[in-house]
């Protein structure tokens, strides 16, 4: 609890302030910083919520006047109580928000406790209990949570995350990649969960085989395949541009704006306000395609696209300047330009020139605005600007908004923002309230349905009764 120089115990605190600091507000503020504990709040999951499956995303805040020094959590379920797990790296020091995923929920009651410690050693904790259906079983087994089978990564490292259920029976746990086997038994915690960073992935496809053996020689094996491409995959990215984090807003609605960028066409978008029900958006109504310049900027920033653009040219007198017989050395063709490639079908203002290129055709390397060569039917990347109004579900005070986007490749990504909204209402106001809520009946705080010179009507307030 924060102390105040104006509290009932102000004389005591002023005396302390006198002994350690000048008689100023700064002195008391420093005392508050030293004595106040951190504050931890769990936003999701909520108390008694029902969770389906063995995973849940956790979000909340951890604040302290002098700064949070450590942040950990423990999980209690049918498998026991976990050792403290470090989540300090999941804390945003600017917004004091944290977000992480738990992958080892067991069927039944689960209790999550998050603990924060500040630089002075003060401690605060928050807990929430929730029920899990179709979670993990206490029988001996093996579950791999990450990486997903078929994942594509852009670095030679990947985090292996999983759980050995019925951990008490575990004898050995190993992982094999590229014929090299590593013992992970010591990485398993007392709830059976384990995390290990696998390094030196080979370029291309990597088969990861995890094997758990019980003390009675029962064996479980799980295999996932991960592809390492040095240029990396194009990821579906969602970036909320409005409202700004921590913004103070008012009015009838809030404008939600975001930039979307990814490897496939966007197929769905929704938002969740204050842990309410998801609101599905009409993509045709809320999306505007990015301009070619905006897409080009994003493409140029991604190594995957470096060096691309040259090609083989296309045929049938297309606007890239090539002729019926197709490709040339650099995208403009010896046979695709001139007499055979130009003409009614291949030339023109936007068709081929002397070398088979035109205003919008191929360039020095046979590329144009959209590149030349074997032009794909679908663009390599997709970008859009999203804008919509959020009106229903806003509360006076702090609001948290999460935007979720899906694409045609099955990817899903999200972004969130927290802001403050003022509903503009004051207590005691109403349609036809009076000075003391007088009227022909009684109500709450002077609200009513009628109006008059003194606000009289069919309703009145607690402090004034009717005739």
C-alpha positions as CSV (number, residue, x, y, z in Angstrom):
1,X,0.0,0.0,0.0
2,X,1.3,3.4,-0.9
3,X,1.9,5.7,2.1
4,X,0.8,9.4,2.1
5,X,2.0,12.4,3.9
6,X,-1.7,13.2,4.4
7,X,-2.7,9.9,5.9
8,X,-4.0,9.3,9.5
9,X,-0.5,8.4,10.5
10,X,1.1,11.4,8.9
11,X,2.9,12.5,12.1
12,X,4.8,9.3,12.2
13,X,5.8,9.4,8.5
14,X,6.8,13.1,8.8
15,X,9.0,12.2,11.7
16,X,10.7,9.5,9.6
17,X,11.0,11.9,6.7
18,X,12.7,14.4,9.0
19,X,15.3,11.8,9.9
20,X,16.2,10.7,6.4
21,X,15.4,13.5,4.0
22,X,14.6,17.3,3.8
23,X,11.1,18.3,4.8
24,X,9.8,18.1,1.2
25,X,7.4,16.1,-0.8
26,X,10.4,14.4,-2.5
27,X,11.4,13.0,0.9
28,X,8.1,11.3,1.4
29,X,8.0,10.1,-2.2
30,X,11.4,8.5,-1.6
31,X,10.0,6.8,1.6
32,X,7.1,5.5,-0.4
33,X,9.4,4.1,-3.0
34,X,11.4,2.3,-0.3
35,X,8.5,0.9,1.7
36,X,5.8,0.2,-0.9
37,X,5.5,-3.3,-2.2
38,X,5.2,-4.3,-5.9
39,X,1.7,-4.9,-7.2
40,X,0.8,-7.9,-9.3
41,X,-2.5,-8.3,-11.1
42,X,-3.6,-11.3,-13.3
43,X,-5.9,-10.3,-16.2
44,X,-6.2,-13.6,-17.9
45,X,-7.2,-16.4,-17.2
46,X,-9.9,-15.3,-14.8
47,X,-11.0,-16.9,-11.6
48,X,-13.0,-20.1,-12.2
49,X,-12.6,-19.8,-15.9
50,X,-12.9,-23.1,-17.9
51,X,-9.9,-23.7,-20.1
52,X,-9.9,-26.4,-22.8
53,X,-6.6,-28.1,-23.6
54,X,-3.2,-28.2,-22.0
55,X,-2.2,-24.6,-22.8
56,X,-3.4,-21.2,-21.8
57,X,-2.1,-17.6,-22.4
58,X,-1.5,-15.6,-19.3
59,X,-1.5,-11.8,-19.2
60,X,-1.4,-9.2,-16.4
61,X,0.7,-6.4,-14.9
62,X,3.5,-6.1,-12.4
63,X,4.3,-2.6,-11.1
64,X,6.6,-1.1,-8.5
65,X,7.7,2.5,-7.8
66,X,11.4,1.5,-7.9
67,X,11.1,-1.2,-10.5
68,X,10.4,-4.9,-10.5
69,X,13.5,-7.0,-10.0
70,X,12.2,-10.6,-10.4
71,X,9.0,-12.1,-11.7
72,X,8.2,-15.8,-11.4
73,X,5.2,-18.1,-11.4
74,X,4.3,-21.5,-9.9
75,X,1.6,-23.9,-11.1
76,X,-0.3,-26.3,-8.9
77,X,-2.4,-29.1,-10.4
78,X,-2.9,-32.9,-10.4
79,X,0.9,-33.4,-10.9
80,X,1.8,-31.3,-7.9
81,X,3.3,-27.8,-7.5
82,X,6.0,-26.6,-9.9
83,X,9.2,-25.0,-8.9
84,X,9.2,-21.2,-9.5
85,X,9.6,-20.5,-13.2
86,X,11.2,-17.3,-14.4
87,X,9.1,-15.0,-16.6
88,X,11.0,-11.7,-16.0
89,X,11.9,-11.6,-19.7
90,X,8.2,-11.5,-20.5
91,X,7.7,-8.3,-18.6
92,X,7.5,-5.1,-20.6
93,X,9.4,-2.6,-18.5
94,X,7.6,0.3,-20.2
95,X,4.0,-0.8,-19.8
96,X,4.5,-3.1,-16.8
97,X,2.5,-5.7,-18.8
98,X,3.5,-9.4,-19.1
99,X,2.2,-12.1,-21.4
100,X,3.3,-15.7,-21.6
101,X,2.0,-19.2,-22.3
102,X,1.7,-22.2,-20.0
103,X,1.8,-25.5,-21.8
104,X,1.4,-28.1,-19.0
105,X,-2.1,-27.8,-17.7
106,X,-3.6,-31.0,-16.3
107,X,-7.2,-31.9,-16.4
108,X,-9.0,-30.6,-13.3
109,X,-8.3,-27.7,-11.0
110,X,-5.1,-25.6,-11.8
111,X,-3.9,-22.7,-9.6
112,X,-1.5,-20.1,-11.0
113,X,0.5,-17.9,-8.6
114,X,2.7,-15.0,-9.9
115,X,5.2,-13.4,-7.6
116,X,7.1,-10.1,-8.1
117,X,10.0,-8.8,-6.0
118,X,11.4,-5.3,-6.2
119,X,14.9,-4.0,-5.8
120,X,14.3,-3.4,-2.1
121,X,13.2,-7.0,-1.5
122,X,9.5,-6.3,-1.1
123,X,7.2,-9.0,-2.5
124,X,3.7,-9.2,-3.8
125,X,1.8,-12.2,-5.3
126,X,-1.5,-12.8,-7.1
127,X,-3.2,-16.1,-7.7
128,X,-6.0,-17.4,-9.9
129,X,-7.6,-20.9,-10.0
130,X,-9.3,-22.3,-13.1
131,X,-10.7,-25.6,-14.4
132,X,-9.2,-27.5,-17.3
133,X,-10.9,-30.0,-19.5
134,X,-9.1,-32.2,-22.0
135,X,-5.8,-31.3,-20.4
136,X,-2.8,-33.5,-19.6
137,X,-3.3,-36.9,-18.0
138,X,-1.3,-38.1,-14.9
139,X,-0.5,-41.3,-16.7
140,X,3.0,-41.7,-18.1
141,X,3.3,-40.1,-21.6
142,X,5.0,-37.5,-23.7
143,X,3.7,-34.2,-25.2
144,X,5.6,-31.8,-27.4
145,X,4.2,-28.2,-27.3
146,X,6.8,-26.5,-29.5
147,X,8.1,-26.4,-32.2
148,X,5.0,-27.2,-34.3
149,X,5.4,-30.0,-36.8
150,X,6.3,-28.4,-40.2
151,X,7.5,-25.2,-38.7
152,X,9.8,-23.0,-40.8
153,X,12.5,-21.0,-38.9
154,X,15.0,-18.4,-40.0
155,X,17.7,-19.1,-37.5
156,X,19.6,-22.4,-36.7
157,X,18.2,-22.5,-33.2
158,X,14.7,-23.6,-32.0
159,X,13.2,-24.0,-28.5
160,X,12.0,-27.5,-27.7
161,X,9.1,-27.3,-25.2
162,X,7.2,-30.3,-23.8
163,X,5.9,-32.3,-20.9
164,X,6.5,-35.8,-19.6
165,X,3.3,-36.7,-17.9
166,X,3.5,-39.1,-15.0
167,X,6.9,-37.6,-14.3
168,X,7.5,-39.7,-11.2
169,X,7.9,-42.8,-13.5
170,X,10.5,-41.1,-15.8
171,X,13.9,-42.8,-16.2
172,X,15.4,-41.0,-19.3
173,X,14.5,-38.3,-21.7
174,X,16.5,-37.8,-24.9
175,X,16.3,-35.7,-28.1
176,X,18.0,-36.6,-31.4
177,X,18.6,-34.2,-34.2
178,X,20.6,-35.1,-37.3
179,X,21.8,-38.3,-35.7
180,X,23.1,-36.6,-32.6
181,X,21.4,-37.6,-29.4
182,X,21.3,-35.4,-26.2
183,X,20.1,-36.4,-22.7
184,X,17.5,-34.0,-21.4
185,X,16.5,-35.9,-18.3
186,X,18.0,-33.2,-16.0
187,X,16.1,-30.5,-17.8
188,X,12.7,-31.9,-16.6
189,X,11.2,-30.0,-13.7
190,X,9.1,-31.5,-10.9
191,X,5.9,-31.2,-12.9
192,X,7.4,-33.0,-15.9
193,X,7.9,-29.8,-18.0
194,X,11.1,-29.2,-20.0
195,X,12.6,-26.6,-22.3
196,X,15.8,-26.9,-24.3
197,X,17.3,-24.8,-27.1
198,X,18.4,-27.0,-30.0
199,X,21.3,-25.3,-31.9
200,X,23.1,-25.9,-35.2
201,X,20.1,-26.9,-37.2
202,X,21.1,-28.0,-40.7
203,X,19.8,-25.9,-43.6
204,X,16.7,-27.5,-44.9
205,X,14.6,-30.1,-43.2
206,X,15.5,-31.3,-39.7
207,X,13.8,-34.2,-38.0
208,X,13.6,-33.8,-34.2
209,X,12.9,-37.1,-32.3
210,X,12.1,-37.0,-28.5
211,X,12.0,-40.2,-26.5
212,X,10.8,-40.7,-22.9
213,X,11.5,-44.0,-21.2
214,X,9.8,-44.9,-17.8
215,X,11.5,-46.9,-15.0
216,X,9.4,-49.9,-16.2
217,X,10.7,-49.5,-19.7
218,X,7.6,-48.0,-21.2
219,X,8.7,-45.9,-24.1
220,X,7.0,-42.9,-25.8
221,X,8.5,-41.2,-28.9
222,X,7.3,-37.9,-30.5
223,X,8.7,-36.6,-33.8
224,X,8.5,-33.1,-35.4
225,X,10.0,-31.7,-38.5
226,X,11.4,-28.2,-38.7
227,X,12.8,-26.5,-41.8
228,X,15.6,-24.0,-41.5
229,X,15.9,-21.4,-44.2
230,X,18.6,-18.9,-43.7
231,X,16.5,-16.1,-45.2
232,X,13.7,-17.0,-42.8
233,X,10.0,-17.2,-43.4
234,X,7.7,-14.3,-44.0
235,X,5.7,-14.0,-40.8
236,X,2.2,-12.7,-40.3
237,X,2.6,-9.4,-38.5
238,X,-0.1,-7.3,-36.8
239,X,0.8,-3.8,-35.5
240,X,-1.8,-1.7,-33.8
241,X,-1.2,2.0,-34.7
242,X,-4.1,3.5,-32.9
243,X,-5.0,3.9,-30.1
244,X,-1.5,4.4,-28.7
245,X,-0.4,2.5,-25.7
246,X,-1.5,4.4,-22.5
247,X,-3.6,6.9,-24.5
248,X,-6.4,8.8,-22.6
249,X,-9.5,8.8,-24.8
250,X,-13.1,9.9,-24.6
251,X,-16.2,10.1,-26.8
252,X,-18.7,7.6,-28.1
253,X,-16.2,5.2,-29.7
254,X,-12.5,4.5,-30.1
255,X,-10.9,4.2,-33.5
256,X,-8.9,0.9,-33.9
257,X,-6.2,1.1,-36.6
258,X,-3.5,-1.4,-37.5
259,X,-1.1,-2.5,-40.2
260,X,-1.2,-6.1,-41.4
261,X,1.6,-7.8,-43.3
262,X,2.1,-11.5,-44.2
263,X,2.8,-14.3,-46.7
264,X,-0.8,-15.0,-47.6
265,X,-4.2,-13.3,-48.1
266,X,-5.9,-12.3,-44.9
267,X,-8.9,-14.5,-44.2
268,X,-10.2,-13.3,-40.8
269,X,-9.9,-10.6,-38.2
270,X,-11.5,-10.1,-34.8
271,X,-10.9,-8.2,-31.6
272,X,-11.5,-8.8,-27.9
273,X,-12.2,-5.9,-25.6
274,X,-11.7,-6.4,-21.9
275,X,-11.9,-10.2,-22.0
276,X,-15.3,-10.0,-23.6
277,X,-16.6,-12.1,-26.5
278,X,-14.6,-11.9,-29.8
279,X,-16.1,-9.5,-32.3
280,X,-15.6,-10.7,-35.9
281,X,-14.8,-8.0,-38.4
282,X,-16.0,-7.7,-42.1
283,X,-12.7,-7.7,-44.0
284,X,-14.2,-6.0,-47.0
285,X,-15.4,-3.1,-44.8
286,X,-12.3,-2.6,-42.6
287,X,-9.3,-3.4,-44.8
288,X,-7.5,-1.2,-47.4
289,X,-4.7,-2.7,-49.4
290,X,-1.3,-1.2,-48.9
291,X,0.2,0.7,-51.8
292,X,2.9,-0.8,-54.0
293,X,5.4,1.6,-52.3
294,X,4.4,0.5,-48.8
295,X,4.8,-3.1,-49.8
296,X,8.1,-2.5,-51.5
297,X,9.5,-0.9,-48.3
298,X,8.6,-4.0,-46.3
299,X,9.9,-6.3,-49.0
300,X,13.2,-4.5,-49.1
301,X,13.6,-4.8,-45.4
302,X,13.4,-8.6,-45.6
303,X,16.4,-10.6,-46.7
304,X,14.2,-13.2,-48.3
305,X,13.6,-10.9,-51.2
306,X,17.1,-9.7,-51.8
307,X,18.4,-10.6,-55.2
308,X,15.1,-11.5,-56.6
309,X,13.5,-9.8,-59.6
310,X,15.4,-11.2,-62.5
311,X,13.6,-13.8,-64.5
312,X,13.0,-15.5,-67.8
313,X,10.4,-13.3,-69.4
314,X,6.9,-14.3,-70.4
315,X,5.4,-14.8,-73.8
316,X,2.4,-14.0,-75.9
317,X,3.2,-10.3,-76.3
318,X,2.8,-9.5,-72.6
319,X,3.4,-6.0,-71.1
320,X,6.7,-7.0,-69.7
321,X,8.1,-6.6,-73.2
322,X,8.7,-10.3,-74.1
323,X,7.3,-11.9,-77.2
324,X,5.6,-15.1,-78.2
325,X,8.7,-17.2,-77.9
326,X,9.2,-16.3,-74.2
327,X,12.4,-15.7,-72.3
328,X,15.7,-14.1,-73.0
329,X,19.1,-13.9,-71.3
330,X,18.1,-11.3,-68.6
331,X,14.4,-11.3,-68.8
332,X,14.4,-9.4,-72.2
333,X,14.7,-11.8,-75.0
334,X,16.8,-12.0,-78.2
335,X,13.8,-13.8,-79.6
336,X,11.2,-12.2,-77.5
337,X,11.8,-8.7,-78.8
338,X,11.9,-7.0,-82.1
339,X,10.0,-8.4,-85.1
340,X,8.8,-11.6,-83.5
341,X,8.1,-10.3,-80.0
342,X,6.7,-6.9,-80.7
343,X,3.8,-5.9,-82.8
344,X,0.1,-6.0,-82.2
345,X,0.5,-8.5,-79.4
346,X,3.8,-7.6,-77.8
347,X,4.6,-3.9,-78.4
348,X,3.0,-0.6,-77.7
349,X,3.4,2.2,-75.2
350,X,3.6,-0.4,-72.5
351,X,5.0,-3.3,-74.5
352,X,8.4,-4.0,-75.7
353,X,11.1,-1.6,-76.8
354,X,14.3,-2.0,-78.8
355,X,15.4,-4.7,-76.4
356,X,12.0,-6.1,-75.5
357,X,11.5,-3.7,-72.6
358,X,8.9,-0.9,-72.2
359,X,7.8,1.8,-69.8
360,X,6.3,-0.8,-67.5
361,X,8.2,-3.8,-68.9
362,X,11.5,-5.2,-67.8
363,X,14.5,-3.2,-66.5
364,X,18.2,-3.9,-66.8
365,X,17.7,-7.3,-65.2
366,X,14.4,-8.0,-66.8
367,X,12.4,-6.7,-63.8
368,X,9.8,-4.1,-63.7
369,X,7.4,-2.6,-61.2
370,X,6.1,-6.1,-60.4
371,X,9.2,-7.9,-61.5
372,X,9.6,-9.9,-64.7
373,X,10.1,-13.5,-65.4
374,X,7.6,-16.1,-64.3
375,X,5.2,-13.6,-62.7
376,X,3.3,-15.5,-59.9
377,X,-0.5,-15.5,-60.0
378,X,-0.5,-14.4,-56.4
379,X,1.7,-11.7,-54.8
380,X,4.6,-12.8,-52.7
381,X,3.5,-10.7,-49.8
382,X,0.3,-9.1,-48.6
383,X,-0.2,-5.9,-46.8
384,X,-3.3,-4.0,-45.6
385,X,-4.4,-1.2,-43.4
386,X,-7.2,-2.0,-41.0
387,X,-9.5,0.6,-39.5
388,X,-12.8,0.2,-37.5
389,X,-14.7,1.8,-34.7
390,X,-15.0,0.1,-31.2
391,X,-18.0,1.3,-29.3
392,X,-19.6,-1.6,-27.4
393,X,-17.9,-2.9,-24.3
394,X,-15.8,0.2,-23.4
395,X,-15.6,0.8,-19.6
396,X,-14.8,4.0,-17.8
397,X,-11.1,3.7,-16.9
398,X,-8.6,1.2,-18.2
399,X,-9.4,-0.9,-21.3
400,X,-7.4,-3.7,-23.0
401,X,-8.0,-4.4,-26.7
402,X,-6.6,-7.4,-28.5
403,X,-6.6,-7.7,-32.3
404,X,-6.4,-11.2,-33.9
405,X,-5.7,-11.8,-37.6
406,X,-5.7,-15.0,-39.6
407,X,-4.4,-15.7,-43.1
408,X,-4.9,-18.3,-45.9
409,X,-1.8,-20.3,-44.8
410,X,-3.3,-21.0,-41.4
411,X,-1.2,-18.4,-39.6
412,X,-2.6,-16.4,-36.7
413,X,-1.0,-13.3,-35.1
414,X,-2.2,-10.7,-32.6
415,X,-1.3,-7.4,-31.0
416,X,-2.8,-5.7,-28.0
417,X,-3.0,-2.2,-26.5
418,X,-4.2,-0.8,-23.2
419,X,-5.7,2.7,-22.9
420,X,-7.9,4.8,-20.6
421,X,-11.4,5.8,-21.7
422,X,-13.6,8.5,-20.1
423,X,-17.3,7.9,-20.6
424,X,-18.0,11.6,-19.8
425,X,-20.7,10.8,-17.4
426,X,-21.0,12.1,-13.8
427,X,-22.7,10.4,-10.9
428,X,-26.3,11.3,-10.3
429,X,-27.1,12.5,-13.8
430,X,-30.2,11.3,-15.6
431,X,-32.9,12.1,-17.9
432,X,-35.0,14.4,-15.8
433,X,-33.2,14.5,-12.5
434,X,-34.0,17.3,-10.1
435,X,-31.9,19.2,-7.5
436,X,-32.7,16.7,-4.8
437,X,-34.4,14.1,-6.9
438,X,-37.9,15.4,-6.1
439,X,-40.8,14.0,-8.1
440,X,-43.7,11.6,-7.8
441,X,-41.8,8.6,-6.7
442,X,-38.4,7.5,-5.6
443,X,-35.4,6.1,-7.5
444,X,-31.6,6.2,-7.4
445,X,-29.6,9.4,-7.2
446,X,-32.1,11.6,-8.9
447,X,-32.4,9.8,-12.2
448,X,-35.8,9.7,-13.9
449,X,-37.7,9.6,-17.1
450,X,-39.5,12.9,-17.0
451,X,-38.2,16.5,-17.1
452,X,-39.2,19.8,-15.6
453,X,-37.9,23.1,-14.4
454,X,-36.4,21.4,-11.4
455,X,-35.9,18.1,-13.1
456,X,-39.0,16.6,-11.7
457,X,-40.4,13.5,-13.4
458,X,-41.5,10.0,-12.7
459,X,-38.3,9.2,-11.0
460,X,-36.4,10.8,-8.2
461,X,-33.3,10.1,-6.0
462,X,-32.6,8.4,-2.7
463,X,-32.3,11.7,-0.9
464,X,-35.7,13.0,-2.0
465,X,-39.0,11.2,-2.0
466,X,-42.1,12.1,-3.9
467,X,-45.4,13.4,-2.6
